[in-house]
Amino acid sequence: MRHGEAEGRGADGDEARALTERGKDDCRRLAAHLKGEGMAWDQILCSSAQRAQESAALLAAAMDTPPALEIRPELYLAGAENLLMQLRALADTANEVLLVGHNPGLHALTRFLLGRGGGNLARRAARDCPPGAIAIFSCECEAWADLKPDHAELRSFLTPSDVSYKKN
């Protein structure tokens, strides 16, 4: 997942940028939608940037049993190779993992993993990764160390504009 919409750069630097109100609202909508779809994570890996931590926390808070956020400074502005290395280093006990970070690295990782995901969904995910976008892959590998395009299939690609609040 790419973090939600963030404030502009301020005196405290890029890493301290927080989510805007729209970014928070977008993350809450995505979280409600994903929970409704039965999504849950064993582990959440998150960049050390404030906006990524806020995005991850909002998604985790919507889950019935939210895992703790694992803040990793090495994910801050990481490229696709570094992100892939982080995923490949995961313990094999992790089944469902949410990775929250930044472009262009996350978008490049999504394009790399699109090996088996085809059609309109894959073209859309390859084209753009706006704030709050989440690409959901299923992986057919015994170990995270084996993660590569021919073992990953894009199941869903959502942006905040794809989901709306459910009316009660």
C-alpha positions in Angstrom: 0.0 0.0 0.0 1.1 3.5 -0.8 0.5 5.8 2.2 -2.5 8.1 2.0 -2.5 11.7 0.8 0.1 13.7 2.8 0.7 17.3 3.8 3.3 19.3 1.8 6.8 19.6 3.0 7.4 21.6 6.2 10.2 22.7 8.3 10.4 19.3 10.0 11.3 17.5 6.8 9.8 14.9 4.5 9.8 12.0 7.0 7.6 14.0 9.4 4.9 14.8 6.9 1.5 13.7 8.3 -1.7 12.6 6.4 -4.1 15.3 5.4 -7.7 15.0 6.6 -8.5 13.6 3.1 -5.7 11.1 3.5 -7.1 9.9 6.8 -10.6 9.7 5.4 -9.3 7.7 2.4 -7.5 5.2 4.6 -10.6 4.7 6.8 -12.7 4.0 3.7 -10.2 1.6 2.4 -10.0 -0.1 5.8 -13.8 -0.5 6.0 -13.9 -1.9 2.5 -11.1 -4.4 3.1 -12.5 -5.5 6.4 -15.8 -6.1 4.6 -14.0 -8.2 2.1 -12.5 -10.4 4.9 -9.0 -9.0 4.6 -6.8 -9.4 7.7 -3.0 -9.3 8.2 -0.6 -11.4 10.3 2.0 -8.7 10.0 2.2 -5.0 9.0 5.6 -3.7 7.7 5.7 0.1 7.6 8.1 2.8 6.6 9.3 5.1 9.4 7.6 8.1 7.8 4.8 9.6 9.8 2.3 9.4 6.8 3.0 5.7 6.3 2.6 5.0 10.0 -0.7 6.9 10.2 -1.9 5.0 7.1 -1.0 1.6 8.5 -2.5 2.4 11.9 -5.8 3.4 10.3 -6.0 0.2 8.3 -4.9 -1.9 11.3 -7.5 -0.3 13.6 -10.4 -1.5 11.4 -9.3 -5.1 11.7 -10.9 -7.4 14.4 -7.4 -8.5 15.6 -4.9 -5.9 14.3 -1.3 -6.9 14.4 1.3 -4.5 15.7 3.0 -2.2 13.3 6.5 -3.1 12.6 8.3 0.2 11.8 11.3 -0.3 9.5 13.4 2.7 8.7 14.8 0.9 5.7 11.4 1.0 4.0 11.5 4.9 4.0 11.7 5.8 0.3 13.0 2.3 -0.5 13.2 1.1 -4.1 11.6 -2.0 -5.5 14.7 -4.2 -4.9 14.9 -3.2 -1.2 11.2 -3.8 -0.7 11.4 -7.2 -2.4 14.4 -8.1 -0.1 12.3 -7.1 2.9 9.5 -9.4 1.8 11.8 -12.2 0.9 13.3 -12.0 4.4 10.0 -12.5 6.2 9.5 -15.6 8.4 7.5 -18.3 6.7 5.0 -18.1 9.5 3.6 -14.9 8.0 0.8 -15.6 5.7 -0.9 -12.2 5.1 1.4 -9.2 5.1 0.6 -5.5 4.6 3.5 -3.4 3.4 3.0 0.3 3.7 5.5 2.6 2.0 6.2 5.1 -0.8 6.4 5.7 -4.5 8.2 5.2 -6.8 9.4 2.0 -5.0 6.0 0.5 -4.3 4.7 1.1 -7.8 7.9 -0.4 -9.2 7.5 -3.5 -7.0 3.8 -3.8 -8.1 4.9 -3.7 -11.8 7.6 -6.3 -11.1 5.2 -8.7 -9.4 2.6 -8.4 -12.2 4.1 -11.4 -13.9 0.9 -13.5 -13.9 -1.7 -10.8 -13.3 -3.1 -9.8 -16.6 -5.9 -7.9 -18.2 -7.4 -4.6 -17.3 -6.6 -4.8 -13.6 -2.9 -5.4 -14.2 -2.8 -2.5 -16.8 -4.4 -0.2 -14.3 -2.0 -1.2 -11.5 1.0 -0.7 -13.9 -0.2 2.7 -15.0 -0.5 4.5 -11.7 -0.2 4.2 -7.9 -1.9 7.2 -6.3 -1.8 8.0 -2.6 -3.8 5.3 -0.7 -3.6 2.7 -3.5 -3.3 -0.9 -2.5 -2.3 -3.8 -4.7 -3.3 -7.2 -3.3 -1.4 -10.2 -4.5 -1.7 -13.9 -3.8 1.5 -15.8 -3.9 2.0 -19.4 -4.6 5.3 -20.1 -2.9 6.3 -22.2 0.1 8.6 -19.6 1.4 8.8 -15.8 1.2 12.3 -16.2 -0.1 10.8 -17.6 -3.3 8.7 -14.6 -4.0 9.0 -13.6 -7.7 6.6 -12.7 -10.5 5.7 -16.2 -11.7 4.6 -16.9 -8.1 2.5 -13.8 -7.6 -1.0 -13.0 -9.0 -2.7 -9.6 -8.7 -6.1 -10.2 -7.0 -7.1 -6.6 -6.5 -6.0 -3.1 -7.1 -7.9 -0.4 -5.1 -7.5 3.3 -4.8 -9.5 5.5 -2.5 -11.8 6.6 -5.3 -12.8 3.0 -5.8 -14.5 2.7 -2.4 -17.1 4.6 -0.6 -18.6 4.6 2.8 -21.4 2.0 3.2 -24.7 3.6 4.2 -26.3 2.0 7.3 
